Amino acid sequence: MLGAGFVRVLFAVIGAPVLLLVAALACSTAVVTAPPSVPVEAPPPAAPEPAPASPPTSVLDGIFTGAQAERGRVGYDAHCAECHGEGLGGGEMAPGLIGVAFRFRWRGLKVADIYDSVQSTMPPEEPATLSDQAYIDVVAFLLSANGYPTGDRELTADSRLLEGIAVERMPP
Ligand code: HEC
């Protein structure tokens, strides 16, 4: 007969490895069955901001609207036409503001130069008496009358913007 003592010894001898094995299995099972680690929630992609419309660089870019040029025409008729003529052709006392005269005067310059010149010197007797808005509208009208295209943005009397816009020749 095997004594209880022997069983205890036997158990102690084979029991320990079995327990280790069971423990190891339990561990590896735990590892295998552990839910896949939840990835750290990535922040939702930022709502795509509407790409800021890049500022225009040329009078060929459509830098004023038709409505703005029309307002400018009204301003021109009221404050400028008496000297520069209804059709901008100039008169006895004032140069023309259209065609060759316009191109020759402003070639290689910026819209800021047109704006600054008109705003600071016109009308000659009372320069800088119109609002900035009225002056920029008149500039839009001058550009429109010289054949430059309209766009869907109004031109604003923002000197940094205007300094970036070259007065390019209309393509033939
Ligand atoms: C009382 C007459 C008179 C009125 C009104 C008048 N101008 Fe003039 N304008 C002149 C004269 C004269 C010159 C030429 C000045 C010079 O060369 O020094 C001139 C020159 C200009 C020039 C060319 C400036 C340059 O630097 O070459 C522009 C552009 C112009 N005027 C736009 C306007 C606009 C826009 C208005 C209305 C807001 C206006 N003028 C109103 C008489 C006038």
Residues whose N, C-alpha, C, O or C-beta is under 5 A from the ligand:
A	BS01	HEC	H79 C80 C83 M93 A94 P95 S117 V118 M122 P123 P124 V138
